[in-house]
Amino acid sequence: MTRSAIGARSAKGRAKTGSNTIGLWIVGVSAGIVLLVVLFVALGNRPSARAVDVPDLPANWLARDAMGSPDAPVTVQAWEDFLCPACRQWNSVVEPRLVEEYVKTGIVRLEFRQFPLTGHQPGSGMAAMASLCAADQGGFWSMKGKLFEAQDRGQAGFTIDAIVRYADELGLNSRTLLECMTSQKYRDEVNASFNEAVTLGLNATPSILVNGVRMENPFDYNELTRLIEWAQNQ
């Protein structure tokens, strides 16, 4: 399967638009902040739903949106968009095998990189910031799963109300996450990540880089294996 076959979207030439869209959306949300006061009050006394799920790895192998040994000889970067169906597929088909065979064995360190495509705004930008807000509480990987599941609801799955509900379901502090979202804490970081992807020449999601070398087909596990073995010997 090629990136074009899985509906990957172009980003180059729209970087400026992508950089502004997130801010405009959040400004609109902030303008209605009075409507969220009730949420703050309600969330203040709401109990956690359950403990946060994290990958089965040593604690020092988990760092916000990266997992694997700090001394791993190979770094795999996954540049993704939470509203991208192909990214959702990659996370369900390729990532589990990569984690089991290479991350858990100390060979690969996997890094999630934000690449919210302009064609998926405003939800893609909201989701990117939500994942980073969740990372503040050690909940990046569990929130990542929730956000990919939310694709079934379209843009409605990525409103602030929906994101706060996901945080509550994961046992995160919903009020803290809401404050993080409405303060636009990670807007600049997400915009910078988008622009970095464009600077690297990336124009599709998922884009998978192995020690800086981009895979031709992110779903070709044999190619991924070859690149990992090549990177180990550099």
C-alpha positions in Angstrom: 0.0 0.0 0.0 1.4 3.4 -0.9 0.8 6.7 0.8 -1.2 8.0 -2.1 -3.4 4.8 -2.0 -4.2 5.4 1.7 -5.3 9.0 1.1 -2.3 10.9 2.5 -2.7 14.6 2.3 -0.4 17.3 1.0 1.0 19.8 3.5 3.7 21.7 1.6 2.5 25.1 0.4 0.0 25.4 3.2 2.3 25.7 6.1 1.4 29.2 6.9 -2.3 28.3 6.9 -1.6 25.3 9.1 0.3 27.6 11.5 -2.6 30.0 11.9 -5.6 27.7 12.0 -4.9 26.2 15.4 -4.6 29.6 16.9 -7.8 30.9 15.4 -9.7 27.8 16.5 -8.5 28.1 20.1 -9.1 31.8 20.1 -12.7 31.1 19.3 -12.9 28.5 22.1 -11.3 31.0 24.5 -13.9 33.6 23.6 -16.5 31.2 24.9 -14.6 30.4 28.1 -17.5 31.5 30.3 -19.5 28.5 29.0 -16.8 26.3 30.4 -17.0 27.5 34.0 -19.7 24.9 34.7 -17.2 22.2 33.5 -14.6 23.4 36.0 -17.0 23.2 38.9 -18.3 19.8 37.9 -14.8 18.3 37.2 -13.4 19.6 40.5 -15.3 16.8 42.4 -15.5 14.1 39.7 -13.6 10.9 40.6 -11.2 9.3 38.2 -12.6 6.6 36.0 -9.6 4.3 36.1 -5.8 4.2 36.2 -3.9 5.5 33.1 -2.7 2.8 30.8 1.0 2.9 29.8 3.1 0.6 27.7 4.8 -2.3 29.5 8.2 -0.8 29.6 10.7 0.3 32.3 9.8 3.7 33.7 12.9 5.4 32.4 12.1 4.1 28.9 9.0 6.3 28.8 9.4 10.1 28.2 6.3 12.0 27.3 5.7 11.1 23.6 8.7 8.8 23.2 9.3 5.2 24.3 12.3 2.9 24.3 15.7 2.7 25.8 17.5 6.1 26.0 20.6 4.2 24.6 18.8 2.5 21.7 20.9 2.7 18.6 18.0 3.3 16.3 15.3 6.1 16.5 12.1 5.7 14.6 10.1 8.9 14.2 6.4 8.5 13.4 5.0 11.8 12.0 1.2 11.5 12.4 -2.1 13.2 12.3 -4.8 12.0 14.7 -7.5 12.4 12.0 -5.6 10.5 9.4 -7.2 7.0 8.8 -3.8 5.7 7.6 -2.2 6.7 10.8 -4.8 4.9 12.8 -4.2 1.8 10.7 -0.4 2.1 11.2 -0.9 2.3 15.0 -3.0 -0.8 15.0 -1.0 -2.9 12.5 2.6 -1.8 12.5 3.3 -0.1 15.8 2.4 -3.0 18.1 4.8 -5.3 16.2 7.5 -2.7 16.2 7.2 -2.2 19.9 7.2 -5.9 20.7 10.1 -6.8 18.5 12.4 -3.8 18.6 11.3 -1.3 21.3 11.0 -3.8 24.1 14.4 -5.4 23.1 16.2 -2.0 23.5 17.0 -1.7 19.8 14.5 1.1 18.8 13.4 4.3 20.5 10.0 5.3 19.0 9.1 9.0 18.9 5.7 10.3 18.0 5.9 13.6 16.1 2.9 15.9 15.6 1.9 16.6 11.9 -1.6 17.9 12.0 -2.6 18.4 8.4 -4.4 21.5 7.3 -7.1 19.5 5.6 -8.1 17.9 9.0 -8.3 21.2 11.0 -9.5 22.2 13.5 -9.8 18.7 15.0 -6.2 17.7 14.1 -4.7 20.6 15.9 -7.0 20.2 18.9 -6.1 16.5 19.1 -2.3 17.3 18.9 -2.6 19.7 21.8 -4.7 17.3 23.8 -2.1 14.6 23.5 0.6 16.9 24.8 -1.6 18.1 27.6 -2.2 14.5 28.5 1.6 13.9 28.4 1.9 16.4 31.3 0.2 13.8 33.4 2.0 10.8 31.9 -1.0 9.9 29.8 0.2 10.5 26.3 0.0 6.9 25.0 -3.4 6.2 26.5 -4.8 9.5 25.1 -3.3 8.7 21.7 -5.4 5.5 21.6 -8.5 7.5 22.5 -7.9 10.1 19.9 -7.5 7.6 17.1 -10.7 5.9 18.2 -12.4 9.3 18.0 -12.0 9.4 14.2 -15.3 7.5 13.9 -17.1 10.7 15.1 -15.4 13.1 12.7 -14.7 16.6 14.0 -17.3 16.1 16.8 -14.8 13.7 18.4 -12.2 16.5 18.9 -14.1 19.3 20.6 -13.0 20.4 24.1 -16.0 18.7 25.7 -15.1 15.4 24.0 -11.4 15.7 24.9 -12.2 16.4 28.5 -14.4 13.3 28.6 -11.6 11.2 27.2 -9.3 12.5 30.0 -11.9 11.6 32.6 -12.3 8.1 31.1 -8.6 7.6 31.3 -8.3 8.6 34.9 -6.4 11.8 34.1 -7.1 15.1 35.9 -9.8 16.5 33.6 -9.7 20.0 35.1 -5.9 20.3 34.7 -6.2 19.1 31.1 -9.0 21.6 30.4 -6.9 24.4 31.7 -4.0 23.2 29.5 -6.2 23.3 26.4 -7.9 26.6 27.0 -4.6 28.3 27.8 -3.3 27.2 24.4 -0.2 25.9 26.2 1.1 23.8 23.3 -0.2 25.8 20.3 3.3 27.1 19.4 4.9 23.6 19.9 2.3 22.0 17.6 2.8 24.7 14.9 6.5 24.4 15.2 6.3 20.6 14.7 4.1 21.1 11.6 6.6 23.5 10.1 9.5 21.2 10.9 7.7 18.4 9.0 7.3 20.6 6.0 10.9 21.7 6.2 11.9 18.0 6.2 10.0 17.6 2.9 7.3 15.5 4.5 4.0 15.7 2.6 2.0 12.7 3.9 1.0 11.0 7.1 2.1 8.7 8.4 5.7 9.5 7.5 8.1 7.1 9.2 11.8 8.0 9.5 14.4 5.5 10.7 17.5 7.4 11.9 16.4 10.2 9.6 15.8 8.0 6.5 12.2 8.1 5.3 10.4 4.8 4.5 9.0 4.5 1.0 6.0 2.5 2.3 5.2 2.9 6.0 3.2 -0.3 5.9 6.0 -2.5 4.5 7.3 -4.2 7.7 10.1 -5.9 5.7 11.3 -2.4 4.6 11.1 -1.3 8.2 13.2 -4.2 9.4 15.8 -3.6 6.7 16.2 0.0 7.7 16.5 -0.8 11.4 19.2 -3.4 10.6 21.0 -0.9 8.4 20.8 1.8 11.0 22.2 -0.5 13.7 25.3 -1.0 11.6 26.0 2.6 10.9 
